[in-house]
């Protein structure tokens, strides 16, 4: 989040566009350009880039973490038991997911 934007008086605009016939798209493009110029004029581009890099890194980290965690969980007996209960409708998907997460958290923490 760019904290300095509010201090710099950028006012977001709400624009009506209709992509089907192109209505309002030129104004939308002009607004994007105006925002870019505003960021440059107020020396906020570096902060914006850092925020985007942090967000990108966090997304990559989250995806990698979840993928590796799921791979390790899917091979456990507890996971397979919960999956079987889910398949036989003994429990609902939310309860099944909560049970798996609790088992993982109890193991990790």
N, C-alpha and C positions, 0 to 999 in steps of 0.2 A: 504494500500500500504506500502510496506516495503522500507522506505527511505534509510536505511543503506545498502541495497544490492548493490546499485550503488557505494557506498563508499568502499565496501568490494571486489569489482572487480568480482562479479559473472557474467559470460557471458552465457546467455541463448543460447541453441543450437537448431537448426532446424534439425529434424530427419525425414527420410522417413520411414514409416511403411506401411505394407500391412497386415492387420489383417486376411484376408482370408487365407493366407498361413503362417502367423507368421513371415514374413520377417521384421527384424528390431526391434522386440519386446524385445529381450534380451538387445539390446543396449539402448532402451528406459527405460527399468527397471534399467539398470546400471546408466543411467543419473539421474533418480529419486533418486536413492540411493546416488549418488555423491552430488546432491543438498542437500539432507538431512544431509549428513556429513558436507557439507560446512556450513549449518546453525548452526549445533552443534559447529563446530570448531570456528566459529566467534561469538558465544554466541547470535545468532539471533532467537533461537527457542522460547524463551519467547515472544519476540516481534511478531513473526509469530502467536503464539497461541492467543495473545491478539487481533491482527488484525482479526483473524478468529472468535473469540468470539464477537467482535464488529460487524462484518458483519452479523453473525448469529442473534444477537440481533436486528439489524436494519431490517433484513428480517422478523423476527417474528413480530416486532412492525408494520412494513408496512402492513403485511398481516392482522393482528388483526385490525389495524386502518381502513383499507379499508373495511374489512368485516362488522365492526360495522357501519361505515359511510353509506355503501350501504344499510344495513338493515333499517337505519333510513330514508334514502332518498326514498327508494322504497315505503314507505307508505304515501308519500306526494302527494298532488294534482298536483303540478308542474311536478313531475316525471311522473305521469300517463298521464298528458296532452302531454308531450313530447313524451312519448311512443306511444300514439295514433297517433300523427302526423307522427311519424316514421312508424308506421304500415300502415297508409294510404298514405305513400310516399310523404307527404307534405314537409318533410325535410330528409336530408341524415343522416346516423349514426354519422358522425363526428360533424355535426351541433347539433344534438340531444345531444350528449355527452357534447359538449361545453356549451350548454344551461343549462344542469343539473349542471355542475360544477360551472358555473357562479352564479346560484341561491344559491347553497350551500355556495360559498365563500361570497356572499353578506349577507347571513344569519349569517355566522360565524364571519366575519371581521367587 
